[in-house]
Amino acid sequence: MMNIMVVDDDPLVTGALKTILEVEPDFTVIATGSSAQDAIAGFRIHQPDILLMDIRMGEETGIAAAKKIISEFPTAQILLLTTFLDPEYIHDALKIGVKGYLIKQDFPSIIPAIRAVSSGQTVFGTQIVDTLNTIIQPEKKAAVALKPNDLTDREWDILLKVAEGQNNKEIAASLFLSEGTVRNYISLLLDKLSLRDRTQLAIYYYQIKNN
């Protein structure tokens, strides 16, 4: 059974999401909330398998709540919902390590996204992927011309794990490497692709995947 917490400042949306999710026989909505503080407090109490959360919720955003939760629970699986295609929000969400970012109106994608996040994937809605191009600095866009065959098999393995949202420790364990070796590979990838950070590595992967 997958325990899910839903947080949205619109009670109608919260109710609709709860109804949609609980149609699935293996989903249970164990808690709901309407604010960033509800999300933080509720996560501490219930520690759900998945937190499904809106971004804009009054004075404090879902991004701020996600950052606080992930700092306390590094393995937290957070899927953000929004009505806004704001590159800054997308960048911030990737940077803090959320596992997914979807447009709220795209209800059919929510259940598959939750299952994908539960299996360890990082998920973006189609409209989000289309927006990722705007995040990479213009002077860095030439790096996207590189194709997977320009990377070694091991570099591609590391890139995939970064795109899935894994940290260095998780990558090291899954690929049977030391954390130091993983750090070195990530530094090499950043240099080879002329990218700035892990966020841009993830963006690069999804651009290649969708080209």
Secondary structure, 3 states (H helix, E strand, C coil): CEEEEEECCCHHHHHHHHHHHHCCCCEEEEEEECCHHHHHHHHHHHCCCEEEEECCCCCCCHHHHHHHHHHHCCCCCEEEEECCCCHHHHHHHHHHCCCEEEECCCHHHHHHHHHHHHCCCCEECHHHHHHHCCCCCHHHHHHHHCCHHHCCHHHHHHHHHHHCCCCHHHHHHHHCCCHHHHHHHHHHHHHHHCCCCHHHHHHHHHHHHCC
